[in-house]
Amino acid sequence: MTSELIIARHIESRVLTMSKFYITTAIHYVNDDPHIGHMYENIVADVMARHRRRMGDDVRFLTGTDEHGQKIERAAAKEGVSPIELADRVVKTHHDLDKRINISYDDFIRTTEPRQHIGVLELFRRIQERNPEDIYLGEHSGWYCQSEETFVPENQVKDGVDQDGHKVEWTTERNYFFKLSAYTHRLLAHYREHPGFVWPPTRLNEVVAFVEQGLKDLSISRSSIKWGIPFPGNPDHVIYVWFDALTNYISALGFGSADDAMFQRYWPADIHLVGKDIVRFHAVYWPAFLMAAGVELPKRVVGHGFWLRDQLKISKSLGNVVRPYNIIDDFGPDALRYYVTREMVFGQDQDYSDQSLLTRYNADLANDLGNTLSRAITMSSNYFGGKTPPTPCDDNDLLRKAKEVVPEYLRNMDELAFQRAHETAWELLSAINSYIVTREPWKHFKEKGADETLSRVIWNALEALRIVWVMEAPFMPGSTREALSRLGAPVDRIETSALEWGGLPVDTPVRVADPIFPRVDIAQYMGEKRMEETKQPETAAPPVETTQAVPPGIAKISIDQFMETDLRVAEIRAAERVPKSKKLIKMSVFTGEDERTIVAGIGTVYAPEDLVGRKVVIVANLQPAKLMGVESNGMVLAASINGEPSLVSVDASVPAGTKVR
Ligand code: MSP
């Protein structure tokens, strides 16, 4: 089959069979700001949503926040605020971040919204109506994991912790139960008849093995918690947080409300995208609730892997979260979007580090993709008066390569093999580079001028590049727009047909501009960043007496060790920006004994002129360090709020040199 035919079939079959596409992410807890794991899930869902939209599908993309339950109640109490105050604050960080990383969701649901309340009560009502014996009051004892708010099977508990290392406690509860045990066989039959229900297959095997052990009834109310939806008929209980949370996927569509047109249009979900830790909730409990209520089941639960740090899952409870806000600020959202989809084999775990992200950024984006684009556009501009060449070409090596890789790419996108999808784009990119090297257009131009042969060669290179960028469009939407506009190609409706050869207009202005992905000096950047990180400890909260274990990685120090730090008040006498750095400011500070230079990464928030005359707190006995060529003799203390520095200051009357203890 020719590649046009494959693309045409692809498009046609989607129009016929996949006209709607409803994709959801897990809803994220609001006990903490989002980290790389949450960002990853939203990025992957966004890639799928964007890809389906350009296929012509009627896409609905839902994300949101999980705001009820003990986790949130406790986190709020710890902060001394009400649960809804905590939720209101954290949900804002989700909204901001989604915007910053270009997440094109159609809807964002919070479980504290009235529509969620309505949906949950309706699901409950339908279960009671169809299968009244499925919900009953009973007593249950077992190993309860507070962190996950769930009972853990006996065989998964060892030495007081579950398989993920969470503490469990033997607990007895008098609660309402859902007769999950009655669904064991129906669920197993469903997995047999729909082997694609859980993806990847290893996750399906785990789910089947879990259900085959026989399911125990599930407690679906809590009397120990106040923060939740009151249990129908017994307001001393609230509805179990997972029953509440899972229902978000239908309440967001208006399930149970007077207007359920969206529910009719989009349900069942095509993909519930979740991390592998919560596949069980989605592939066992959720379908059982829906079966009991007589609601159609989702089509597929996709379980992605974890981002790790030093081989441990990145999570708040392990105290090792990574929030690459700096990376997004400094290199743009597409650097992160590219890295997480290129580096991680979808479905598997992957270690995260800024270093590996920047290494990939330099090699793949700055060098391969960015340089090739700049080179080709510059040649076209130089040889053809600032325009794309006048003669197109429909028979050449690049065209053949494009026809080979595009169907492969589409298959990979369909199979959620994002890493392979990037690789196919890079196959074409490297063919473009070889093509340019062998044709030597610069030599041709010198010898024969901008003739028709040269026009074809340059047009081919630009056209193939256009296709590479269109392949990357769901992953790097912002940069793709920019690249296509530089190429003189249409930017607005990048549909699947844009993957076909021949879309680049002739004789159209191109734009030579600064690199889309400027190369980074990794060692220097990491040095600068490390310095900022030590200067702005994330622990802004005052120290509290605690019997809790110290999170891994933060060792306790003795009072003697602390006393070795020379903390003192200093006065800023002069300040200026370090050339070529957005963040670094070079200050001359008076320490009470001497005047010295200190460099600090505070330039995104403070202007040099606002700093002069200010009293700050410094670490005066730090070893000197060079930052972008400037020697820094000490460190200015600042708190860090989502990566933004806020200087620690003292009253203006405190003389420079005063010790801080
Ligand atoms: N609130 C529940 C989900 C309810 S869905 C009806 C929850 N929230 S969570 O905030 O803990 O996690 C949200 C999603 O982020 C989950 O799919 C989880 O697997 C994912 N991740 C959390 N940490 C992760 C990594 N370190 N790496 C990748 N994703 C992980 O669970």
Boltz pocket constraint, residues with backbone or C-beta under 6 A from the ligand:
constraints:
  - pocket:
      binder: B
      contacts: [[A, 25], [A, 26], [A, 27], [A, 28], [A, 29], [A, 36], [A, 37], [A, 38], [A, 40], [A, 41], [A, 66], [A, 242], [A, 245], [A, 246], [A, 247], [A, 248], [A, 273], [A, 274], [A, 275], [A, 276], [A, 277], [A, 278], [A, 305], [A, 306], [A, 307], [A, 308], [A, 313], [A, 314], [A, 315]]
      max_distance: 6.0
